[in-house]
Amino acid sequence: MARSTMEVAFLGTQMTQVDDTKYAKVFYGDEPDGKTEHGLSIIGMAIAEDAADEVFMAGAQFEPLQLVRITFDVARGGQNKGKNLALHIEAVDNKARTTASPAPAASTGKPADPAKA
């Protein structure tokens, strides 16, 4: 089983309980293909059963279309296809991304004064 993360636009979380089984999903938006959909492609991912409550409740803190990071396991599904199961969801900190690589200091065009060094 592999583990991965992705950053996507948050749409919502959903949970349904039938008897003793929880069915939970996280929905996110992706770029439309321009052929079968326009505006935003809506994609659902199942939430792992042991993380269902945590991920579902975390969905209450995000605004629609807010950029989130989803951590998920890729389990082997039928016909050699992967089955993604969400494990964790968190907000993407845009400030950290922009400050991680600060812009170079502006040059005044004057040479540095060696006496002040």
N, C-alpha and C positions, 0 to 999 in steps of 0.2 A: 504494500500500500504506500502511495506517495502522498506527501503533504505539500500544499501550495498556498499562495495568497494572490489576491487580485484586488485592484482598486476600481470601484464602479459607483454609479449613481444609485443611491438608496431609494427604494420605492415603498417597501413595507415588510412586515413579518406577519405570519398567520399561523394559528394553532387550532387544531380541532382534536378533541378527545373522543374516542369511541371505545366504550368499555374501559379497559385498562391500557389502551394503546394511544399514544400521542402522535399525531401527524402534524409536523411543523415545517414551514417553508420560509425562506427569505426571498424577496423579490427585488430585482435590480434592473436597471436600464442599461442598454448597450446601444452602440451606433446602429441605426437601421440599415438594412441591406439595399434600400432604395428600389427593390423589386416587389417584395411581398409585404413590406411595412415601411411607413414613413413616420418621422417624428422621433420615436424612441422604440426600440425593441424591448419588450418586457420578457424577462427570463426569470424562472423560478428555480430555486435549488433547495432540495430537501435538507433539513437540519438533522444532524446525528441525534439519536434518541437521548443519549446521556447529556447532550448540550442544549436540548430543546428549550427548557425553561430559561436558561441564561441568554441564549441568542434571541428568543422571542421578546423577553423583557428589555433587552438592550435596544431593540427596535423602537421603543417608545421615546428614546432620547434624540433621535435623528429627525431632521427636517426632510421633506420630500426633495429628492434630487441632490441631497448632501453627499459629498464624496466619502465613501467608507471603504475600509479594507476588510475583506472577508478571508478568513483562514479556513481551509477545507481539506479534507482527505479525499483522495481519488481512489476509490475501491474498484475492484474488478466487477463489472456488470456482465450482463448476458451478451453473447455474440461478440466477445472481445472488446466491448465498449466500456469506457470508464463511467463510474457513478460517483458524482460529486456529493459530499456530505459536509455541510457547513458546521464548523466547530466553534467559531468565535467571530465577532464583528466589532469593529471599532472605527471611530472617526479618523479620517486622514487629516493630520495637522498640516495645513497649507503653509503656516508660518515657518515650520521647521524645514519645509522643502525650499522656501525662498531664502531663508537665512543660512542654509547649509553651505551654499556657495556664494559668499558675499562678493559684491562687485569690487573690482580693484579700485584703489584710492585714486581720486582725480589728480592729474598732474597739473601743476601751475605753469609748466614750461620753463621755470627757473632752475638752475642747478642748485643742489643742496649746498649749504654753507658748511664747509668742513670744520670751521671753528666751533660750531654748535654741536658737533658730533661727539 
